[in-house]
Amino acid sequence: MGEERTAEGVLRNLIEAFDRADLEAMAPLLATDGRFFITDAAGGVFCLSGRDAFMANISAMDVETVRPKVAITQILSIH
């Protein structure tokens, strides 16, 4: 995992950690007070407040077994 601390670098590190099912590496890359919008299986969206809620949701997915794939296709930086 890279050590770049720019917004793009943190995002790339987060996606790479998710792809490896490395939840321990993911958690410190997320804001403790973040708001996370999740798309469910039916295409609806729900919001989770806080890193702990997001990580609990990801952990419940059993990422290691499911092995979902995420690919960054583009990143837009706003300055």
C-alpha positions in Angstrom: 0.0 0.0 0.0 1.3 3.5 -0.9 1.9 6.2 1.7 0.6 9.1 -0.3 -1.6 11.4 1.8 -3.2 13.5 -0.9 -6.9 13.1 -1.3 -6.3 11.0 -4.4 -3.7 8.9 -2.6 -5.9 8.2 0.3 -8.7 7.2 -2.0 -6.5 4.9 -3.9 -5.1 3.3 -0.7 -8.7 2.8 0.6 -9.8 1.1 -2.6 -6.7 -1.1 -2.7 -7.2 -2.1 0.9 -10.9 -2.9 0.2 -9.9 -5.0 -2.8 -7.5 -7.0 -0.6 -10.2 -7.3 2.1 -7.8 -5.6 4.5 -10.2 -4.0 6.9 -7.5 -3.0 9.3 -5.8 -0.9 6.6 -9.1 0.6 5.6 -10.3 2.0 8.9 -7.5 4.6 9.5 -8.1 6.0 6.0 -11.7 7.0 6.8 -12.8 10.1 8.7 -14.2 9.2 12.1 -17.1 11.5 11.5 -17.6 10.7 7.8 -21.0 10.2 6.2 -21.1 7.2 3.9 -23.8 6.7 1.2 -24.2 3.0 0.4 -26.1 1.6 -2.5 -28.1 -1.5 -1.5 -28.9 -4.6 -3.7 -32.2 -3.1 -4.8 -30.5 0.1 -6.0 -31.6 2.2 -3.0 -29.3 4.4 -1.0 -28.8 4.6 2.7 -26.5 6.8 4.8 -24.2 5.6 7.6 -22.7 8.2 10.0 -19.2 7.6 11.3 -16.3 5.3 10.5 -17.4 2.7 13.0 -20.8 2.3 11.4 -19.3 2.1 7.9 -16.7 -0.5 9.1 -19.4 -2.6 10.8 -21.4 -2.6 7.6 -18.4 -3.6 5.5 -17.5 -6.3 8.1 -21.0 -7.7 7.9 -20.6 -8.1 4.2 -17.8 -10.7 4.8 -15.5 -9.1 2.2 -12.9 -11.9 2.4 -15.5 -14.5 1.3 -17.5 -12.4 -1.1 -14.4 -10.8 -2.7 -16.2 -7.9 -4.4 -14.2 -6.1 -7.0 -13.8 -2.3 -7.1 -11.9 -0.5 -9.8 -11.1 3.2 -10.0 -12.0 4.3 -13.4 -11.4 8.0 -12.8 -10.8 10.5 -10.0 -11.8 14.1 -10.2 -9.9 16.5 -8.0 -11.6 19.7 -7.1 -9.3 22.6 -6.1 
